[in-house]
Amino acid sequence: MSELSSAVFHPPARWRLLAAISVLVLTAGLFFGGAQPVAVGLFTPPWDLLAHASVFASIGGLSGLASGARGWRLLLVCLLGAVTVGAMDELHQLRLPGRSADWNDLAADAVGGLLGGFFLGSVYRWADDDAWVKRWQFLLHKILRVQLDVDDASLLQRLSQPVKPTTLAFVNAHAMNSAVQDAVFFNALMSADTLLRDGSGMSALFKMMGLAPGQNLNGTDLIPRLIRQFHGRPIALLGTQEPYLTRAAGAVKHELEHDRLAAKAHGFMGPDYYLALVRAHQSELIVLGMGMPRQEEVACFLRDSLTQPCLIVCGGAIIDFLGGKTPRAPLWMRRFGLEWVFRLLREPRRLFHRYVVGNPVFLLRALYLKAMSL
């Protein structure tokens, strides 16, 4: 599978124009807002310096984007842009009653400008290595987008009648970000027999590319429906840990009305152990709840090693949900695509990088992909 060659990214002219306008708007906002009485003492030390650095990181970064500069010239433009606007703002303070200029504020502005330059430089570096663009394009083409409820029912019927070992995986914003860095994970996704769209981020990406996103067939909602389709046939739950694994098996039996006891194993065994278990049990549905990217790699191993017809599902946190370890978000949050916010609030340390860092990076990549398609 060929990949795009590396090239130097140059921001489109419309991006540069928009960045220049944004600098002017931010500058006008500083002058107007700073002249208001409410601005006096709005931030107390040292938070006032942090506020300065944050605002001027935006001004510096936008100045650099508007210039089209790269390398050390980019940092210099970001620094000069932030210091110039900062100096004008401090001089403006001298003309206001009861206000004064502050060298510490100007220093914070300069630091913010440099931070904006470093951030923009990082964005340029991953844009230069555009092999990930080809990976995203392959994945977008591979994902099955189900448009109608009747197609949804047909998909469930097809998945529940495998004629050979087959795999089902889901692609969300985190998966797209992970595929950029992890070639093994990307290849595992591409080798899946069926890929489905998961989440509002992917919906937004498809819309940006001018494609109908189809239904949000996330694993947390779809897999319980699949389990019902396999009623009376042997299934296996592979993932999470006790006591949640046993609770999940109980939920399958009592809540999903599956009349056979599921084979189960926690998510920290080797692939050979899982292979022996599902062979002995002759499992026809194998639900993996090990998280990305391990579950996708295990799914490939099982599909290539098994001979009996079965469906191997990469289920993410589904076993945790069934076992009561992780609660679902309220229905209204799910309807608005905000379940990730609910999960982040419950597990901020574990999910901080995935959502707080990962979502903006995903959006930047999506914007870049859109710009390259125009």
C-alpha positions in Angstrom: 0.0 0.0 0.0 1.7 3.2 -1.2 1.9 6.3 0.9 2.3 9.9 0.0 5.7 11.3 -0.2 6.8 14.0 2.2 6.4 17.6 1.2 6.6 21.1 2.7 3.2 22.4 3.7 2.3 25.9 2.7 -0.8 27.4 4.2 -3.4 28.4 1.6 -3.7 32.2 0.9 -7.3 32.2 2.4 -5.9 30.8 5.6 -3.3 33.5 5.8 -5.8 36.2 5.1 -8.2 34.9 7.7 -5.3 34.8 10.2 -4.4 38.4 9.5 -8.0 39.5 10.0 -8.1 37.6 13.2 -5.0 39.4 14.5 -6.7 42.8 13.8 -9.9 41.7 15.5 -8.0 40.4 18.6 -6.0 43.7 18.7 -9.2 45.8 18.5 -10.8 43.6 21.2 -7.8 44.2 23.5 -7.9 47.9 23.1 -11.7 48.1 23.5 -12.0 45.6 26.3 -9.0 47.0 28.1 -10.6 50.4 28.3 -13.6 49.1 30.1 -13.8 49.6 33.9 -14.6 45.9 34.4 -11.1 45.0 33.0 -9.4 46.5 36.0 -8.4 43.8 38.4 -10.2 41.1 36.3 -7.2 38.8 36.8 -5.1 38.9 40.0 -1.4 38.1 40.0 0.0 35.7 38.8 -3.1 34.8 36.8 -2.9 38.0 34.9 0.4 37.0 33.4 -1.1 33.6 32.4 -4.0 35.4 30.8 -1.5 37.6 28.9 0.5 34.6 27.7 -2.6 32.7 26.6 -4.1 35.6 24.6 -0.7 36.5 23.0 0.0 32.9 22.1 -3.0 33.2 19.8 -1.9 36.6 18.5 1.7 35.3 17.9 0.5 32.1 16.2 -1.9 33.9 14.0 0.8 36.4 13.0 3.1 33.5 12.1 0.3 31.9 10.0 -0.5 35.1 8.2 3.2 35.6 7.3 3.7 32.1 5.8 7.1 32.0 7.4 8.8 28.7 8.4 11.6 27.7 10.8 13.4 30.3 12.8 11.7 33.0 10.8 8.3 31.7 12.0 9.4 32.1 15.7 10.7 35.5 15.0 7.5 36.7 13.3 5.4 35.2 16.1 7.5 36.9 18.7 7.5 40.3 16.9 3.7 40.1 16.3 3.0 39.4 20.0 5.5 42.1 21.3 4.3 44.7 18.8 0.7 44.3 19.8 1.7 44.0 23.5 3.7 47.2 23.4 0.8 49.0 21.8 -1.5 47.7 24.4 0.8 48.8 27.3 1.2 52.3 25.7 -2.6 52.4 25.5 -2.8 51.7 29.2 -0.8 54.8 29.9 -3.5 56.9 28.4 -6.3 55.5 30.7 -7.0 57.0 34.1 -5.6 55.0 36.9 -3.8 52.6 34.6 -0.1 52.0 34.0 2.2 50.0 31.8 3.9 46.9 33.1 7.1 45.3 31.9 6.0 41.9 33.3 2.9 42.0 31.2 5.0 42.7 28.1 7.3 39.8 29.0 4.3 37.5 29.3 3.2 38.7 25.9 6.5 37.7 24.4 6.5 34.3 26.1 3.0 33.8 24.7 4.1 34.7 21.2 6.9 32.2 21.4 4.5 29.5 22.6 2.2 30.3 19.7 5.2 29.9 17.3 6.2 26.6 18.8 2.7 25.3 18.5 2.3 26.4 14.9 5.7 24.9 14.1 4.6 21.6 15.5 1.4 21.7 13.4 3.6 22.4 10.3 5.9 19.5 11.1 3.1 16.9 11.1 1.6 18.6 8.0 4.9 18.2 6.2 4.9 14.4 6.8 1.7 13.9 4.9 1.8 10.1 4.7 -1.0 10.2 7.3 -3.3 11.9 4.7 -3.2 8.8 2.6 -4.0 6.6 5.6 -7.0 8.8 6.4 -8.2 8.6 2.8 -7.9 4.8 2.8 -9.9 4.6 6.1 -12.6 7.0 4.9 -13.0 4.9 1.8 -13.0 1.7 3.8 -15.7 2.7 6.4 -19.1 1.3 5.7 -21.6 4.2 6.0 -25.1 2.8 6.8 -27.7 5.4 5.7 -31.1 3.8 6.4 -32.7 1.7 9.2 -33.4 -1.0 6.7 -29.7 -1.1 5.8 -29.0 -1.3 9.6 -31.2 -4.4 10.0 -29.6 -6.0 6.9 -26.1 -5.3 8.3 -27.0 -7.0 11.6 -28.4 -10.0 9.7 -25.2 -10.3 7.6 -22.9 -9.9 10.6 -24.8 -12.6 12.5 -24.4 -15.2 9.8 -20.6 -15.4 9.2 -19.4 -18.1 6.8 -15.8 -17.8 7.9 -13.8 -16.0 10.6 -14.6 -12.3 10.1 -13.8 -9.1 12.0 -15.8 -6.0 12.8 -14.1 -2.8 14.0 -15.1 0.7 14.7 -13.4 3.9 13.8 -13.7 7.1 15.9 -11.6 10.2 16.2 -9.1 8.5 18.6 -8.7 5.6 16.1 -7.9 8.1 13.3 -5.3 9.8 15.4 -3.8 6.5 16.4 -3.6 5.4 12.8 -1.3 8.3 12.1 1.4 7.1 14.4 0.9 3.3 14.5 1.3 1.5 11.2 0.4 -1.9 12.7 -2.8 -0.5 14.1 -3.6 1.2 10.7 -3.0 -2.1 8.9 -5.2 -4.0 11.4 -8.1 -1.5 10.7 -7.6 -1.8 7.0 -7.7 -5.6 7.2 -11.0 -5.7 9.1 -13.8 -7.2 7.1 -16.3 -4.5 8.2 -15.4 -1.0 9.5 -18.1 1.2 11.0 -18.3 4.9 11.8 -18.3 5.7 15.5 -18.9 9.2 17.0 -19.7 12.8 16.2 -16.1 13.6 15.2 -16.2 11.1 12.4 -19.6 12.5 11.3 -18.1 16.0 11.1 -15.1 14.7 9.1 -17.4 13.0 6.5 -19.5 16.2 6.2 -16.4 18.3 5.8 -15.3 16.0 2.9 -18.8 16.3 1.3 -19.9 12.8 2.2 -23.0 11.6 4.0 -21.9 10.3 7.4 -24.7 7.7 7.8 -25.8 6.4 11.1 -23.6 6.5 14.2 -23.2 2.7 14.7 -21.0 2.8 17.8 -20.1 -0.5 19.4 -21.6 0.4 22.8 -25.1 0.4 21.1 -24.6 -2.0 18.3 -22.9 -4.9 20.1 -25.8 -5.7 22.5 -28.0 -5.9 19.4 -25.5 -8.3 17.8 -25.5 -10.5 21.0 -29.3 -10.8 20.7 -28.8 -11.9 17.0 -26.5 -14.7 18.2 -29.2 -16.0 20.6 -28.6 -19.7 21.4 -25.1 -19.8 19.9 -21.9 -19.8 21.9 -20.2 -16.5 22.5 -17.0 -15.3 24.3 -16.2 -12.2 26.2 -12.5 -11.4 26.2 -11.4 -8.2 28.1 -11.6 -6.0 31.2 -11.0 -7.6 34.6 -12.9 -9.1 37.5 -15.5 -8.6 38.9 -16.7 -6.7 35.9 -16.1 -9.6 33.5 -18.3 -11.9 35.5 -20.9 -9.2 35.8 -20.8 -8.6 32.1 -21.4 -12.3 31.5 -24.4 -12.2 33.8 -25.8 -9.1 32.0 -25.5 -11.0 28.7 -27.5 -13.9 30.1 -30.1 -12.1 32.1 -30.5 -8.6 30.4 -29.8 -9.6 26.8 -31.6 -12.9 27.3 -28.8 -15.0 25.9 -29.5 -18.6 26.9 -26.0 -19.9 26.9 -23.2 -19.1 29.4 -20.5 -17.0 27.7 -16.9 -18.1 27.8 -14.8 -15.4 29.3 -11.2 -14.3 30.0 -9.8 -11.0 31.3 -8.0 -8.8 28.9 -4.4 -9.4 30.0 -3.7 -12.8 28.6 -1.7 -13.7 25.5 -3.4 -14.2 22.1 -2.6 -18.0 22.2 -4.7 -18.3 25.4 -7.7 -16.6 23.7 -7.2 -18.8 20.6 -7.3 -22.0 22.7 -10.4 -20.8 24.7 -12.5 -19.9 21.7 -11.5 -23.1 19.9 -12.5 -25.2 22.8 -15.8 -23.3 23.2 -16.4 -23.1 19.5 -17.5 -19.5 20.0 -19.4 -18.0 17.1 -19.4 -14.4 18.5 -16.1 -13.2 20.1 -16.3 -9.8 21.8 -13.0 -8.1 22.5 -12.9 -5.4 25.2 -9.2 -4.6 25.4 -9.0 -1.1 24.0 -7.2 0.2 21.0 -4.8 -0.9 19.5 -4.5 -4.3 21.2 -8.0 -5.6 20.5 -7.6 -4.9 16.7 -4.3 -6.8 16.7 -5.8 -9.7 18.7 -8.8 -9.7 16.3 -6.4 -10.1 13.3 -4.6 -13.0 15.0 -7.8 -14.8 15.9 -9.3 -14.4 12.4 -6.1 -15.7 10.8 -5.8 -18.7 13.2 -9.4 -19.9 13.5 -11.3 -22.1 11.1 -14.8 -22.1 12.4 -17.2 -19.5 11.1 -17.3 -16.7 13.7 -17.6 -12.9 14.1 -14.8 -11.2 16.1 -15.8 -7.8 17.3 -13.5 -5.0 18.5 -15.7 -3.7 21.3 -13.6 -1.1 23.2 -15.3 -0.5 26.6 -18.4 -2.6 25.9 -17.5 -5.2 28.5 -16.9 -2.5 31.0 -20.3 -1.0 30.2 -22.1 -4.4 30.5 -20.3 -5.2 33.7 -21.1 -1.9 35.4 -17.6 -0.6 35.6 -18.3 2.4 33.3 -21.8 3.9 33.2 -23.3 5.3 30.0 -23.8 9.0 29.6 -27.4 10.4 30.0 -29.4 9.9 26.8 -29.5 13.6 26.0 -25.7 13.7 26.0 -25.6 10.7 23.6 -28.1 12.3 21.3 -25.9 15.4 21.0 -22.7 13.5 20.6 -21.4 14.5 24.0 -20.8 11.1 25.6 -17.0 11.8 25.4 -17.5 14.8 27.7 -19.2 12.5 30.3 -16.4 10.0 30.1 -13.7 12.7 30.4 -15.4 14.1 33.5 -15.4 10.6 35.1 -11.9 9.6 34.1 -10.0 12.8 33.5 -6.5 11.4 34.1 -6.9 8.4 31.8 -8.8 10.2 29.0 -7.2 13.7 29.1 -4.8 13.0 26.3 -7.4 11.2 24.2 -9.9 14.0 24.3 -8.4 17.3 25.5 -5.3 16.9 23.3 -6.6 14.4 20.7 -9.8 16.2 19.7 -8.2 19.5 18.7 -5.5 17.5 16.8 -8.2 15.5 15.0 -9.9 18.8 14.1 -6.7 20.3 12.8 -6.0 17.3 10.7 -9.6 17.3 9.4 -9.2 20.9 8.3 -6.0 20.2 6.6 -7.5 17.2 4.8 -10.4 19.4 3.7 -8.0 22.1 2.4 -6.0 19.5 0.4 -9.2 18.3 -1.2 -10.2 21.7 -2.5 
